[in-house]
């Protein structure tokens, strides 16, 4: 399973399941809109987008956030 690690407009780190992403679109304001269906969309900074490739990488990324 793959996840996208992103930083949203509020500066929070989010992990989005890549299998659930419907659309990714660049916006004129320099941000990226990630649509995940049912009206759920994240507006993120493109330089913050990172691919987390497996559960071990996901666990490591989450644990790094708490150190």
Secondary structure, 3 states (H helix, E strand, C coil): CCEEEEEECCCCEEEEEHHHCCEEEECCCCEEEEECCCCCEEEEEHHHCEEECCHHHHHHHHHHHCC
